[in-house]
Amino acid sequence: MTSSESHEPGYVSLRSVSKAFGDVYAVNDLDLDIQSGEFFSMLGPSGSGKTTVLRMIAGFETVTSGTVHIDGENITDLAPFDRTVNTVFQDYALFPHMTIQDNVEYGLRTRKVPKDERARQASEAIDRVKLSLVADRLPHQLSGGQRQRIALARALVLRPKVLLLDEPLGALDKQLREEMQVELKTIQREAGITFVFVTHDQEEAMRMSDRIAVFNAGRIEQLGTPHEVYENPATAFVAGFLGISNLLDGEKAMALVGRSELVNIRPERIRLHGAGHKPEKDFSSVEGVVIEVAYTGANTITIIENSAGVRLISTQLNEELPGHKDSFAVGDRVVATWRSSHVATIPH
C-alpha cells in the first residue's frame, strides 16, 4: 500500500484486519488509519472489499482476524448498537408511516431522551439539512434528494463519532447526485464529524474526499489525497481506475518517452496540433492519424494512432473563444505533444 500518511494511529484504526467468507478472503491483512474530522473515501470496483471494511467498522460483519479501534477504544467485539458510529445506506431506510420529524426522533426515543428534548434535537438536525418546512410530511412525499438529507439528519442527530456512508447517492440521477455531493461535503464540514464514504464512482470520490483509499481484491492499492492518487498513481490498476489513462511500457514507452518502464500520460495533458507542428522546448511529440473523435459536451475525446500502431487518447476542453478552433476529424494527420514533466512513472 502506498500512503502519504504518518504511522500515528488514526481516529478510526484497523490493524491486520481480514474477513473471510469460507475459503475466500474479501479483505486480507488490512491496516488503515482515518483521521478525526476527515472526509475519507473508500473507492474501488464491486468485490474489491470496500463495503466489507465499512460493515466491519459498523459491526454488521464480524472480523475474522485483526482489530478495529475508534478514538482509542477497541470495538472489534462490540455489537453495532454499542458502537459510536451510525450508517447511512443507499436506500435511506426511512420508516414510511412516520413523519420526517418522527423519523429523525426515532433514535433519540430508543435512547430514552425526554420528549421535549428529542423534539428540539431533531428539529435542529432537520434544520441543518435545510428541510424544516417539510418536517410534517411522510417520506413518500419527498424527492430522492430530500429523503437522502433526512437520512443524514437521522444519523447526525445521534451525534456519532463516525458517520459511515454506503454509496448513499447511488440511487440519484446525475444532476441531483452532483448537487448532493456539494451538500454532503458542506454538512460534513459544518458538523465536524469523521465521514467514511464508500463509492465506486471515481469523480465522486475525487470531488468530495480529503483522502482516498483505492481498493482492489481485498487490499488497498494506494492511499492519498485526490491529487496524489490521480497525478502519481502507484500501480497500473490505480492509473486505469481513476480516469482515462495512456499506459505505455517496453518498446512503446521507449519510442514515445525515451524509457522502457511503465509510464502514464493523462489524456488532458496531451495537446493536438496540425501536421508539421514543431514542439516547443521541454515537450515530447509524436505524429499520428486521428482514428476516433467523440464530443462529450464539455470535452472532446480524440484517439490517434502512429505509424507503429501506438494509440494515444487526448481530451480537450471545448472552448468557445473567438478565432479558436482545435478540433480534428477522423483521418486528419496531427502532432500530439506533452510536457516531459507530465509523464508519471508507475512502479511495477
N, C-alpha and C positions, 0 to 999 in steps of 0.2 A: 504494500500500500504506500502510495506517495502522499505526503501531507506537509502542510506548511505550519501545522500547529506545534506547540511545545508538548512535552511529555507530562505536564502537570495534569492531575485528574480533573475531569470535567464535571460540570453540574450534573449532567447525565453521563454515567461512565459504565461502559461494558468491557469486561475483561475475559478474554479467552472463551467467548460465548459461542456455543454451537447448538444447532437444532436439527435433529434427525427425525425423519419420518420413515420408520423401518430402517432399511439399509441406505436410504438416500439422505444426504445432508443438504438441507435448504440453506443453512448458514453454517460456516465452517471456521472455527477458531478466530472469531472476530474481536478486535479491540477497537473501541470507538469512544471519543470524548466530545461532548456537546456542551458549549459554554452557556452560562446563565444569561438570559435575555437575548439569546441568539435566534435568528430565523434560520433553521438548519433543514436542508432538504436531502432526502434520500432518493436518488434518481437511478432508474435502470429499467430494462425491459421486463416483461412478465416472466416470473420464475427466477428472477435474479436474487431474491432474498430480502428485498427492502421491506415489504409488507410484513414478513415474518419477524423481522427485527422490531418493527413498530409494535406488533402484537405481543412480543416478549417484554417490551418496556411497559405495555399496558397491563400485562398479566393474563392476556387471553390465550397465550401459548406458554407452556412450561419450557424452561431452559433445560436442554439435555446435559450441558456442562457449561461451566463458567458462572460469572456473577454479574448482576445488574445493580447499580447504585444510583440514587438520586439525592443530591445535596449531602453526600457523605453517608447516607443510610443504605444498608444492604436490603434491597426489596425483592431479591430473587425469589423468595418463597412466599411473599405476601399475596393474598387474594386481590383481584382487581379493585374491589371497593375499599381496600385498605391502603391503596397507593395514592400519592398526592399528584395524580395525573387525571386528565379527562380526555375523551376521544370524540372527534367529530368525524362521522362516516359520510360516504358518498350519498347514501340515501336519506341522510338527515335524521331518520328515526324519531320524528315528532309524533306525539300522540294525536291522532286525527280528531278525537272527540273533545279535546281540551282547547281552550283559547290560547293564544300566544302567551298571555300573562301567566296562565296556569302551567303551560309547558315549561316556561323558564323558572317558575317557582317550584317545580316538582322535586328537583334535587334538594332544595332547601327544606322542603316539607319532610323528606325522608331523614334529614338530619335534625329534625325536631326544632327547627328555627321558628320562633313565635310568628304568628300570622302577620302582624303589622310589620315586623322587621323583614320577613321574607318578601312581602309585597314591595317594600321600599327597595330592597336589594335587586329584586327582579326588574322593577321599573328603571333603575339606574342602568342595569345591563342592557335592557331593551333600548334605552335612550342612547347608549354607547354605540349601538349598531344602527342608530337613526331610524327606528321603526316604532316610536312611541304612538304614532297616530293609528297603528293597526293592532295595538295590544289586545283589543277585544275580539279580534277575528279568529277564525279557525284556520288551520294550516292550508286547507284546500282553497281558501280564498286569497292566498298569496302567490306571487310569482316564484319561480325557482330560485332566483337570486335572493328574494326576501326570506324564503324558507331556509336558505343556507345561512343567512345572517342570524336568524333566530336560533338555529342550531349552535352557532358560535356563542350567542348570548347565553344560552342554557348551559354551555360548558364553562364560560368565563365567570358566571355568577357564583360558581363553587370555588373560585379563586385557586385553581390548581397551580402547582409549581411548574408543571409542564403540560402544554396542550399538544396532543397528538392528532394529526390530521391525515386521514387515509383517503387520498385522492378526492377531497371534498368538492372539487369543481368539475369532476369528470362528467356529470350529467347535464352541464350547462352548455348552451350554444357558444360559439366563438366570441361574439361581441360581449355577451354577459360574462363569460369566463374572464376576459381581459379586464372588464370593469371590476370584477370581484378580486382579481389579483391585486389591484391597487388598494382596494378597501381592506383586504386581509392584511397587507403589509402595514397599512395605517393603523388598524386595530391592534396589531401586534406591537407596534412601536409605542402606542399610547398606553397599552396595558402593561408593557414591560415584562411580559411572560415569555418563557422559552417555548418556541414553536418548533415541533418536529414534524416535517411535512413530507409525505410520500407522494411521488408522482412519476409517471413515465414520460411526461411532456418536457422536453429539453428547454424550450423557450420559457415555459412557466417557472422552472427551477432557476434559470438564469436571471429572470426578471425579479424574483422575489427574495432570493436567498442571500444571507451573509456568507454562508459556505455551503458546498455541495459535496456529498459523498456519492460517487458513481459506482453502482453495484453491478456485478456480473458473476454469475454462477456461485452465489453464496459468499462472495468476498468483495471487498472494496478495492477497486482498481486505482482510484485516485480520490484524494480529498483536498479541497482547497476552495478559494474564492471563485466566483464565476469567471473572473478574468484569468485566473491561473489555469483552471481546467480547460478553458477554451483555447487560450493562446499557447499554452505549453502542455499539451496532453501527454500523460505519462506512458500510455500504451496506444496501440493501433485501435483497440476497441473504443477507448475514450474519444479519440480523434474522430472515429466514424459515427459514434453515437451522438455526440454534441455537434449538430450542424452538419453541413456538407464539407467533405474533405477531398483534397488531392493527395493521396498517399502514393509515394514513389520509393522504390528501393532498387538495389542492384544496378543493372545497366541503365535502366530508365533514370534513376536518380543521378547516376554519374553523368549521363548525357545532358540532363537539364540543370543540375545544380552543382556538378563538379565533385560529388562524393557519393559513395555507394551505399551508405547506411540508410535506414528507413527515415524518411522525412515527410513533412506535411506542409502544404501551402493552402491556406484558406481561400476559397473562391473569390471572396470580396477583395483580396489583396492583389488579384490578377487584373491587369488592365489590358484592353484590346485596342489595337491601332491598325490603320490600314497598311497594306503591303508596302514594304520599303522603309518603314519607320525605323529610325536609328535610336536605340535605347540610350537613356542618359547614364551618367556615371553611377555606379553602385546598383544598377539594375541588371538583372538577367533577362534573357529573352528566348523565345522560340517561335519559328514560323509554322503556320498551320492553316488548315481549311476548316471553316465553320460547318459542322455536321448537324447541329440542332440548335434552335432558338426557342425559348419559352418565355412568354410575357406573363408575369405573375402579379401585376398591379404596381406595387412599389418598386419591384426589381425586374430586370431581365436576366435570365439564365442562358448562358451561351456555352456550348461544348465545341471544342476544336480538337483536331487530330493532326499530328505532324507526319512527316513522311515515313517515320519509323513505326507508326501506329500507336504512339503515346497520346492519350487523351487528357485534356485539362478542362476543368469546369471554371467558368468565370461568372460572377454575379455583379451587376452594376445597378446603382440606383437610377431610376427613370427621372432624370432631371428635365424640367421644363424651363430651360433658360434660352433667351434669345440667341439664335445662331449656334446653338449647341446640339449636336446630334452624333452620338457614338454607337448607334445601333448597326448591326450587321445582319445579313441574310445568309441562309444555307448556301454553301458553295463559294462564299467570299474568301479570299486569301487574306489572312491577318497576321499580325505580330502580337504575341502575348508577352507582357513584361511584368516583372515583380521585383521588389527590393530584396536584396540578399538577406537583410535582417528579418524578413518575414517568413523565412524558411525555418520551420521548427524541427529539430532532430528528436526522434522518438526512440527511447531505449528499447532494445529487444528483450 
